[in-house]
């Protein structure tokens, strides 16, 4: 058999390490198939549970685990060949295997962090609970950054680099980079301030009286915040700007205010007290008005063409569209009360007096 292999140019088929290598490869394939089968069934089982962790764990481990099995199996087969051939190329098998396994581990952790954050948000929304998307994003990004930095340092140590030297050079280089990229660092720390202080979150409506910024927060990164204006244009705001400007967050208001001044004619002065009393009574019994907040209805001004009374009250709702529906209903009821008392809403007029003779 050996002589036939030599004649055909396949002398390596008679090598004693070949069966061992084939066994290692076949074992790798078998383990890979078993692992894939178990992961598939585990995914079906965890999909039925309520906790977000087990499903995220299985989904995250599926691809990295299978790749890691192939890396370890092929590296083991290559080690068998190396013992018999002692070819220099096989010296790279061990570090390549170690870096590959670390890459798979980092890949798994990155996928796990992303899946857990998405599952937590989905689970809380399904229960109707409030979700702090900003905090979840911040923790997710910080965890991913930690995983990446740790993986890079471990890979460099595996390749023979001194981590101490790298960290020392990184400190010296960091000073130079800090001066060269101060705006980038300012945006980074501005983003960190947003994540820690949380003046607004993703989905909030914000506006700034200092800058032409108003809209809904769509995304907060470490460098900028994307705000979708009400005309649907995106506004990209550097995070450093939020440390120097005033930001209003109407999304966190407790109530919406109705503040209106309404005028009636001067000839309706005897009816003013009854009109004001009926309007106040109407507001106090209105189902959408929060009577626990300030509620004022008073005659307050002799204007040029009208006698003015003002309404100052708050709705229970914070929703912008619903607020306008309630405000419309209140104003229509006020008009009805004025009409019921035989008065009229005033409009600007002028009276011309002509001297006789």
WOURLIN-V741678 format. One record per backbone hydrogen bond with DSSP energy under -1.0 kcal/mol. NH is the residue of the N-H (numbers start at 1). CO is the residue of the C=O. If there is no record, write none. Layout:
nh=NH co=CO
nh=NH co=CO
This chain:
nh=5 co=1
nh=6 co=2
nh=7 co=3
nh=8 co=4
nh=10 co=5
nh=13 co=10
nh=14 co=11
nh=15 co=12
nh=21 co=17
nh=22 co=18
nh=23 co=19
nh=24 co=20
nh=25 co=21
nh=26 co=22
nh=27 co=23
nh=28 co=24
nh=29 co=25
nh=30 co=26
nh=31 co=27
nh=32 co=28
nh=33 co=29
nh=34 co=30
nh=35 co=31
nh=36 co=32
nh=37 co=33
nh=38 co=34
nh=39 co=35
nh=40 co=36
nh=41 co=37
nh=42 co=38
nh=43 co=39
nh=44 co=40
nh=45 co=41
nh=46 co=42
nh=47 co=43
nh=48 co=45
nh=49 co=46
nh=56 co=52
nh=57 co=53
nh=58 co=54
nh=59 co=55
nh=60 co=56
nh=61 co=57
nh=62 co=58
nh=65 co=61
nh=66 co=62
nh=67 co=63
nh=68 co=64
nh=69 co=65
nh=70 co=66
nh=71 co=67
nh=72 co=68
nh=73 co=69
nh=74 co=70
nh=75 co=71
nh=76 co=72
nh=77 co=73
nh=78 co=74
nh=79 co=75
nh=80 co=76
nh=81 co=77
nh=82 co=78
nh=83 co=79
nh=85 co=81
nh=86 co=82
nh=90 co=87
nh=91 co=88
nh=92 co=89
nh=93 co=90
nh=96 co=92
nh=97 co=93
nh=98 co=94
nh=99 co=95
nh=100 co=96
nh=101 co=97
nh=102 co=98
nh=103 co=99
nh=104 co=100
nh=105 co=101
nh=106 co=102
nh=107 co=103
nh=108 co=104
nh=109 co=105
nh=110 co=106
nh=111 co=107
nh=112 co=108
nh=113 co=109
nh=114 co=110
nh=115 co=111
nh=116 co=112
nh=117 co=113
nh=118 co=114
nh=119 co=115
nh=120 co=116
nh=121 co=117
nh=122 co=118
nh=123 co=119
nh=124 co=120
nh=125 co=121
nh=126 co=122
nh=127 co=123
nh=129 co=124
nh=133 co=131
nh=136 co=132
nh=137 co=133
nh=138 co=134
nh=139 co=135
nh=140 co=136
nh=141 co=137
nh=142 co=138
nh=143 co=139
nh=144 co=140
nh=145 co=141
nh=146 co=142
nh=147 co=143
nh=148 co=144
nh=149 co=145
nh=150 co=146
nh=151 co=147
nh=152 co=148
nh=153 co=149
nh=154 co=150
nh=155 co=151
nh=156 co=152
nh=157 co=153
nh=158 co=154
nh=159 co=155
nh=160 co=157
nh=161 co=156
nh=166 co=162
nh=167 co=163
nh=168 co=164
nh=169 co=165
nh=170 co=166
nh=171 co=167
nh=172 co=168
nh=173 co=169
nh=174 co=170
nh=175 co=171
nh=176 co=172
nh=177 co=173
nh=178 co=174
nh=179 co=175
nh=180 co=176
nh=181 co=177
nh=185 co=181
nh=186 co=182
nh=187 co=183
nh=188 co=184
nh=189 co=185
nh=190 co=186
nh=191 co=187
nh=192 co=188
nh=193 co=189
nh=194 co=190
nh=195 co=191
nh=196 co=192
nh=197 co=193
nh=198 co=194
nh=203 co=217
nh=204 co=201
nh=206 co=215
nh=207 co=248
nh=208 co=213
nh=213 co=211
nh=215 co=206
nh=216 co=228
nh=217 co=204
nh=218 co=226
nh=219 co=226
nh=221 co=224
nh=225 co=237
nh=226 co=219
nh=227 co=235
nh=228 co=216
nh=229 co=233
nh=232 co=229
nh=235 co=227
nh=237 co=225
nh=239 co=223
nh=241 co=238
nh=242 co=239
nh=243 co=240
nh=244 co=241
nh=248 co=207
nh=251 co=205
nh=252 co=249
nh=253 co=250
nh=258 co=313
nh=260 co=311
nh=262 co=309
nh=264 co=307
nh=265 co=344
nh=268 co=265
nh=269 co=266
nh=271 co=268
nh=272 co=269
nh=275 co=271
nh=276 co=272
nh=277 co=273
nh=278 co=274
nh=279 co=275
nh=280 co=276
nh=281 co=277
nh=282 co=278
nh=283 co=279
nh=284 co=280
nh=285 co=281
nh=289 co=286
nh=290 co=314
nh=291 co=289
nh=293 co=290
nh=296 co=312
nh=298 co=310
nh=300 co=308
nh=301 co=308
nh=303 co=306
nh=307 co=264
nh=308 co=301
nh=309 co=262
nh=310 co=298
nh=311 co=260
nh=312 co=296
nh=313 co=258
nh=315 co=256
nh=316 co=288
nh=323 co=319
nh=324 co=320
nh=325 co=321
nh=326 co=322
nh=327 co=323
nh=328 co=324
nh=329 co=325
nh=330 co=326
nh=331 co=327
nh=332 co=328
nh=333 co=329
nh=334 co=330
nh=335 co=331
nh=336 co=332
nh=337 co=333
nh=338 co=334
nh=339 co=335
nh=340 co=336
nh=341 co=337
nh=342 co=339
nh=343 co=338
nh=346 co=263
